[in-house]
């Protein structure tokens, strides 16, 4: 996750196809790697922080790769 470089391995995919960070609720578009919703909780109260992280992912989107499913678990290569 661009926010604090948190591990997204335990994140979830919502109904819109966005990857949700399990740590602070930031959401990423899985097709572009760009943040579509900034960190939540206490971080959501910091003026401009969500906008700054969204701007960062315009330049440095999350890496993406092929995803496969085995026994109900998704694996990214």
Phi and psi in degrees as a GROMACS rama.xvg file:
@    title "Ramachandran Plot"
@    xaxis  label "Phi"
@    yaxis  label "Psi"
@TYPE xy
-63.6209  -23.2758  UNK-2
-85.9991  109.918  UNK-3
63.4406  14.8256  UNK-4
52.4213  37.271  UNK-5
-71.049  149.949  UNK-6
-72.5342  130.457  UNK-7
-99.3324  6.61281  UNK-8
-58.6405  -31.1356  UNK-9
-97.4617  11.6629  UNK-10
-69.7834  171.734  UNK-11
-127.086  161.001  UNK-12
-104.871  125.339  UNK-13
-86.0479  -178.518  UNK-14
-63.3662  -22.193  UNK-15
-91.1312  1.48044  UNK-16
83.7821  17.394  UNK-17
-93.6124  140.823  UNK-18
-82.5597  125.966  UNK-19
-104.86  125.553  UNK-20
-65.8813  128.715  UNK-21
-72.9236  -12.8171  UNK-22
-88.2583  -49.8247  UNK-23
-134.245  11.7623  UNK-24
79.2212  9.08909  UNK-25
-62.8002  148.402  UNK-26
-122.009  141.385  UNK-27
-125.172  137.423  UNK-28
-70.4094  120.742  UNK-29
-72.1904  -17.4868  UNK-30
-86.7418  -25.2587  UNK-31
-114.368  -22.1618  UNK-32
81.8671  3.42283  UNK-33
-87.3548  145.207  UNK-34
-72.2174  131.425  UNK-35
-111.271  -13.3459  UNK-36
-146.912  127.032  UNK-37
-72.8379  175.022  UNK-38
-56.9339  144.404  UNK-39
-105.086  -170.689  UNK-40
72.4375  -142.687  UNK-41
-61.1114  -30.9717  UNK-42
-68.2486  -27.2248  UNK-43
-67.2433  -18.3671  UNK-44
-86.4018  -7.89425  UNK-45
-85.5897  113.429  UNK-46
-55.8485  128.795  UNK-47
82.0179  -7.94193  UNK-48
-65.6244  -46.921  UNK-49
-60.1108  -41.5402  UNK-50
-63.5722  -40.1952  UNK-51
-64.0512  -43.2811  UNK-52
-68.1981  -37.4186  UNK-53
-61.2758  -42.3833  UNK-54
-63.4376  -39.3055  UNK-55
-59.3221  -40.2409  UNK-56
-75.6249  -10.4092  UNK-57
-68.5966  -35.5092  UNK-58
-91.5683  -41.0296  UNK-59
-125.157  75.5465  UNK-60
-67.8863  162.449  UNK-61
-61.8599  146.121  UNK-62
-68.2939  149.142  UNK-63
-130.677  154.875  UNK-64
-156.381  -176.883  UNK-65
-70.3371  137.368  UNK-66
-115.517  132.712  UNK-67
-124.771  155.529  UNK-68
-114.948  130.682  UNK-69
-136.326  121.515  UNK-70
53.1908  39.7262  UNK-71
83.4359  1.65157  UNK-72
-113.084  137.765  UNK-73
-92.399  138.378  UNK-74
-125.373  131.767  UNK-75
-102.224  134.403  UNK-76
